[in-house]
Amino acid sequence: ANSKVAGDYGVMSIPTVILYEKGKEVARQVGFGGKDAYTQMIEKIIK
């Protein structure tokens, strides 16, 4: 892992999933959320 890139994005733990829309962060999940958490995250964005 590249610690500079992680620092640039504020990633403090793994896994961290960050979703972007038009270059801006719109959702972040820190830690393993499981299929349901990721599905909900994505569904919120695409609606």
Buried (B, 14 or more C-beta within 10 A) or exposed (E): EEEEEBEEEEBEEEEBBEBEEEEEEEBEBBEEBEEEEBEEBEEEEEE
